[in-house]
Amino acid sequence: MSVKRLQGMLKKRKIDFAFFMGKDPNIFYFTEFPNNFFSALIVPKEKKPIFILPEMDYARGRKNSKIKNIFCFKKGRLYDNILELLKKEGIKCRHIGVNKEELNINRFSELKKKFKKVKFIDVFEDCCNVRSVKTSKEIENIKKACSIADNVFKKALSKFRFKTEKELGLFLECEIKKQGADISFKPLVASGKNGAYPHHEPGDAKLKGFTIIDFGAKYKGYCSDMTRTIYAGKPGEKEKKIYKKVLYVQKSMINMLRPKLDIAKVDISARRLFGKDRDKFIHASGHGVGVEIHESPGLYETAEGKLKKNMVFTIEPGLYFNNKFGIRIEDTVLLDEKAVILTKTKKELIVV
């Protein structure tokens, strides 16, 4: 279905075929086969897609790829193989769609040398639009990834003897892999003053005060993303009040989600609800989740477009007090007629 949607967009834009290569996540998305630097995928506007693999992956690709029209190329002859295939399959190449976000300068230069008198058209946004609305199979994989993350967090709390950020981060990573999944990204653990930096990397800092724990599992190529902020020690009334404010904003954002809602309104509403603390909210309200941990839609103040049914994205408001602490609460949600929270771990303040 996703290939057909892309082909519909190619026809509309009068693009003969879309061409993806290397580590482009669209290759995995359309083939469901792990791609590498030597992979290539051709999606014509009308004919069957063509998946091109190196000899070392050819047999496995024929067995496991969703795309069955597979060809093997010999080392160093990728572009020559592609030209031969296009000619053999009768595919015109006057207008070629490429994902400029993933095509490095060297490869694009090589491509232009081989395909002379051809117009290259960026299909990055087209692919984002296709991937932003999930199929039932994708949703099941994301739900499973969320369930794994929930289970790992529950296990971490049941045996909470961690002393440093790094200890806790390594535990989360190892436990996710023990459950037959991979990590969506390297777990983020930021305690005390480090919590004021949203992208802090876990170090040897001792767990003290508010501790942001941001992590996710990847199941069959699909990601989950969850953040919980716990408290190591005994929080004061002022700290509890600030935490409740972030939780109130997060719940309010989730409750307002509906298909056809302007995406920008989600972020704008969050900043309005934070009131005098809005300047402490220093990142977007969320992002799409799928084969990549950050996909379309991006939930920020100037975002264009509307929410659609079967989109999966995060809702993650936070407040960051420089040189003091940070608080962030994040869930992965599925949009049906309203939001369905896929990360089930409780959000009331946990004290350890």
matplotlib code that plots the C-alpha trace (Angstrom):
import matplotlib.pyplot as plt

x = [0.0, 2.8, 4.5, 1.2, 0.9, 4.4, 3.7, 0.5, 2.6, 5.2, 2.5, 1.1, 4.5, 5.4, 8.5, 9.5, 10.9, 12.2, 15.7, 17.0, 20.4, 22.7, 21.5, 18.4, 15.6, 13.1, 14.8, 14.0, 10.5, 9.5, 11.4, 11.3, 14.9, 18.0, 19.8, 23.5, 25.8, 25.6, 21.7, 19.6, 15.9, 14.0, 10.3, 8.9, 5.7, 3.9, 5.9, 7.1, 9.8, 13.3, 15.6, 19.3, 21.6, 25.3, 26.0, 26.6, 23.0, 21.3, 20.1, 18.9, 17.1, 15.3, 14.0, 13.1, 12.5, 8.9, 10.0, 10.6, 11.9, 15.5, 18.7, 22.3, 25.1, 28.8, 31.1, 31.9, 29.3, 26.2, 25.4, 26.1, 23.8, 21.1, 21.3, 21.1, 18.1, 16.2, 16.8, 15.8, 12.6, 11.7, 11.7, 12.2, 14.7, 14.0, 12.8, 14.3, 13.1, 15.9, 16.0, 18.4, 18.4, 20.2, 22.2, 25.7, 27.5, 29.9, 27.1, 24.9, 27.8, 28.4, 24.7, 24.7, 27.7, 25.9, 22.4, 23.1, 20.3, 18.2, 16.2, 16.6, 13.6, 13.6, 11.0, 11.9, 8.6, 6.7, 8.3, 7.6, 3.9, 3.7, 5.5, 3.6, 0.4, 1.0, -0.4, -1.9, 1.2, 3.4, 1.2, 1.5, 5.3, 5.3, 2.9, 5.2, 8.2, 6.3, 5.4, 9.1, 10.1, 7.4, 8.5, 12.2, 11.3, 9.2, 12.1, 14.5, 12.2, 11.8, 15.5, 16.5, 20.0, 21.6, 24.1, 25.0, 23.5, 25.7, 24.7, 21.0, 21.5, 23.5, 20.8, 18.1, 20.1, 21.0, 17.5, 15.9, 18.3, 17.6, 13.9, 14.8, 14.7, 17.2, 17.5, 15.8, 18.6, 21.2, 19.3, 19.5, 19.7, 20.2, 20.2, 20.2, 21.8, 22.4, 18.6, 18.6, 20.2, 17.7, 20.5, 22.8, 24.7, 24.8, 28.0, 29.3, 27.1, 25.3, 21.5, 20.2, 17.0, 14.9, 16.3, 15.2, 15.1, 14.5, 14.8, 13.0, 13.0, 13.1, 11.1, 11.3, 12.7, 10.1, 10.8, 9.2, 10.1, 9.3, 10.5, 9.8, 11.3, 11.8, 13.1, 16.1, 15.8, 12.9, 11.2, 10.0, 6.5, 7.8, 9.4, 6.2, 4.2, 6.5, 6.3, 2.5, 2.5, 4.4, 2.2, -1.0, 0.3, 1.2, -2.2, -3.9, -2.0, -2.9, -6.6, -6.8, -5.5, -7.9, -7.7, -7.7, -6.3, -3.7, -0.4, 1.0, -1.9, -0.6, 2.7, 1.1, -1.3, 1.5, 3.4, 0.2, -0.5, 3.0, 2.3, 5.2, 7.4, 7.0, 10.5, 11.7, 10.2, 13.1, 12.2, 9.3, 6.3, 6.9, 7.8, 6.7, 7.9, 8.4, 11.4, 13.3, 13.1, 12.4, 9.9, 7.1, 5.0, 7.1, 5.1, 6.3, 4.9, 5.3, 4.5, 2.2, -0.5, -3.0, -3.0, -4.2, -5.7, -3.1, -0.2, 2.1, 4.1, 5.4, 4.0, 6.9, 6.6, 9.4, 10.7, 14.4, 15.9, 19.5, 22.0, 19.1, 17.1, 14.9, 11.5, 10.2, 7.3, 6.9, 4.6, 4.3, 0.7, -1.4, -4.0, -7.4, -10.5, -8.6, -5.2, -4.3, -1.3, 1.0, 3.5, 1.6, 4.1, 2.5, 3.3, 2.7, 6.0, 8.1, 10.4, 13.4]
y = [0.0, 2.4, 1.8, 2.6, 5.8, 6.9, 5.9, 8.0, 11.0, 10.2, 10.2, 13.5, 15.2, 13.5, 11.8, 8.6, 6.9, 7.5, 6.3, 5.6, 4.3, 3.5, 4.0, 5.9, 4.8, 4.7, 1.6, -0.3, 1.3, 0.0, -3.3, -4.3, -5.5, -4.1, -1.9, -1.0, 1.4, -0.7, -1.1, 0.7, 0.9, 2.0, 2.8, 3.5, 5.5, 2.5, -0.7, -3.0, -1.6, -3.0, -3.8, -3.9, -5.7, -6.7, -10.4, -10.9, -9.9, -11.2, -14.6, -13.2, -10.4, -12.8, -14.7, -11.8, -8.6, -7.4, -6.4, -9.6, -8.0, -8.3, -7.9, -8.6, -6.2, -6.8, -4.6, -1.3, -1.5, -0.2, 2.7, 0.6, -2.1, 0.5, 1.9, -1.6, -2.5, 0.6, -0.1, -3.7, -2.9, -0.1, 2.6, 6.2, 8.4, 12.0, 13.0, 11.1, 11.5, 11.5, 12.0, 14.9, 14.6, 11.2, 11.6, 12.8, 15.2, 12.5, 10.1, 12.8, 13.9, 10.4, 10.0, 13.2, 11.9, 8.7, 10.1, 13.0, 15.4, 14.2, 16.4, 15.4, 16.2, 16.0, 13.6, 14.0, 15.6, 13.0, 10.2, 12.0, 12.2, 8.5, 7.4, 9.8, 7.7, 4.2, 0.9, -1.6, -3.7, -0.7, 0.2, -3.3, -3.1, 0.3, -1.0, -3.9, -1.5, 0.6, -2.5, -3.5, 0.0, -0.1, -3.5, -2.4, 0.7, -1.3, -3.7, -0.7, 0.6, -2.8, -3.1, 0.6, 0.4, 2.6, 5.2, 7.1, 8.2, 5.8, 2.8, 3.4, 4.1, 0.9, -1.1, 0.2, -0.6, -4.1, -5.0, -3.8, -6.1, -9.0, -8.7, -9.3, -5.7, -2.9, 0.6, 3.4, 5.6, 5.7, 6.1, 9.6, 9.9, 13.4, 14.0, 17.2, 20.2, 18.0, 17.8, 21.4, 20.2, 18.2, 16.3, 15.5, 12.2, 9.9, 10.3, 9.5, 12.1, 10.6, 10.4, 13.2, 15.2, 15.3, 12.7, 12.7, 9.2, 9.2, 6.0, 3.7, 0.2, -0.7, -3.8, -5.2, -1.8, 0.4, 2.7, 3.7, 6.8, 7.5, 9.9, 9.8, 12.2, 10.6, 12.1, 10.7, 11.8, 13.8, 16.5, 19.7, 21.2, 23.7, 20.9, 18.8, 21.8, 22.3, 18.6, 18.7, 21.7, 19.8, 16.7, 18.9, 20.4, 17.0, 15.6, 18.7, 18.4, 14.7, 15.4, 18.0, 15.7, 15.0, 14.3, 17.5, 19.6, 22.1, 20.6, 24.0, 24.4, 21.6, 23.4, 26.8, 25.5, 24.0, 27.3, 29.1, 26.6, 27.0, 30.8, 32.6, 29.5, 29.3, 30.5, 27.4, 25.1, 25.1, 22.4, 21.2, 19.5, 16.2, 14.4, 11.5, 8.0, 5.1, 3.5, 6.6, 8.0, 11.5, 11.5, 13.6, 15.2, 17.6, 19.4, 23.0, 26.5, 27.1, 23.6, 23.4, 20.8, 18.9, 15.8, 12.6, 9.4, 6.7, 9.1, 8.0, 10.7, 11.8, 14.4, 15.7, 19.1, 20.0, 22.8, 23.4, 25.6, 26.4, 25.2, 23.7, 20.8, 19.8, 18.0, 16.2, 13.8, 12.0, 9.4, 7.8, 8.2, 6.9, 9.2, 7.4, 9.5, 10.8, 10.0, 6.5, 6.4, 3.6, 4.0, 2.9, 3.6, 5.8, 9.5, 10.5, 11.6, 8.5, 9.0, 6.6]
z = [0.0, 0.9, -2.5, -4.3, -2.4, -3.4, -7.0, -7.0, -5.9, -8.6, -11.3, -10.0, -10.1, -13.5, -12.0, -13.9, -10.8, -7.3, -6.6, -3.1, -2.1, 0.8, 4.3, 3.3, 5.7, 2.9, 1.6, 4.8, 4.9, 1.4, 1.5, 5.2, 4.7, 6.5, 4.0, 3.9, 2.0, -1.2, -1.4, -4.0, -4.6, -7.7, -7.5, -11.0, -11.2, -12.7, -12.8, -10.0, -7.7, -8.2, -5.2, -6.0, -3.5, -3.3, -3.8, -0.1, 0.7, -2.4, -1.1, 2.2, 0.4, -1.9, 1.2, 3.5, 1.4, 0.9, -2.6, -4.6, -7.8, -6.7, -8.7, -7.7, -8.7, -8.8, -6.7, -8.3, -11.0, -9.2, -11.6, -14.7, -13.4, -12.8, -16.3, -17.7, -15.6, -16.5, -20.2, -19.8, -17.9, -20.3, -17.6, -18.8, -16.9, -17.8, -14.3, -11.4, -7.8, -5.1, -1.4, -1.1, 2.7, 2.5, -0.7, 0.0, -2.4, -3.8, -4.6, -6.1, -8.3, -9.5, -10.2, -12.4, -14.4, -15.2, -15.8, -18.2, -19.4, -16.5, -14.1, -10.5, -8.2, -4.4, -3.1, 0.6, 1.5, -0.5, 1.4, 4.7, 3.8, 2.9, 6.1, 8.4, 8.2, 9.6, 8.4, 10.8, 10.7, 11.5, 14.4, 15.8, 15.6, 17.4, 20.1, 20.7, 20.9, 23.4, 25.5, 25.6, 26.8, 29.5, 30.7, 30.9, 32.9, 35.3, 35.8, 36.4, 39.1, 40.8, 41.3, 41.7, 43.0, 40.4, 41.6, 38.4, 35.1, 33.2, 35.3, 34.7, 30.9, 30.4, 32.3, 30.0, 26.9, 28.0, 29.1, 25.8, 24.0, 26.3, 25.2, 21.6, 20.5, 19.8, 21.2, 19.3, 20.3, 23.1, 26.4, 27.9, 31.7, 33.1, 36.8, 38.8, 37.0, 33.9, 33.4, 32.2, 29.0, 26.9, 25.0, 27.9, 27.6, 30.6, 32.6, 36.1, 37.8, 40.8, 40.7, 42.8, 42.6, 39.3, 36.9, 33.3, 31.7, 27.9, 26.0, 23.5, 22.0, 18.4, 17.3, 13.8, 12.6, 14.4, 17.3, 20.5, 22.6, 26.2, 28.9, 32.6, 35.2, 38.6, 41.8, 43.7, 47.2, 48.8, 46.7, 48.2, 47.7, 45.2, 43.1, 43.3, 42.1, 39.0, 38.2, 38.4, 36.0, 33.3, 33.8, 33.5, 30.2, 28.8, 29.6, 28.2, 25.0, 24.6, 25.3, 22.5, 19.8, 17.0, 13.2, 11.1, 14.0, 12.9, 13.9, 15.1, 17.6, 19.7, 20.3, 20.6, 23.2, 25.3, 25.4, 26.4, 29.2, 30.6, 31.1, 32.7, 32.4, 28.6, 28.0, 29.9, 27.3, 24.8, 22.2, 20.0, 21.5, 19.7, 16.6, 14.5, 15.3, 12.9, 11.2, 12.4, 15.9, 14.4, 11.5, 10.2, 11.7, 13.7, 16.4, 16.6, 16.5, 12.8, 11.6, 8.6, 7.9, 9.9, 12.1, 10.4, 11.6, 12.2, 12.7, 15.5, 17.3, 20.7, 23.1, 25.2, 27.0, 29.4, 31.6, 32.0, 34.7, 34.0, 36.5, 38.6, 37.0, 34.1, 33.9, 30.7, 30.3, 27.0, 25.6, 22.2, 21.0, 18.1, 16.7, 16.2, 16.6, 19.6, 21.0, 22.2, 24.6, 23.6, 26.4, 29.5, 32.4, 35.0, 35.0, 38.6, 40.2, 41.2, 44.1, 44.6]

ax = plt.figure().add_subplot(projection="3d")
ax.plot(x, y, z, "-o")
ax.set_aspect("equal")
plt.show()
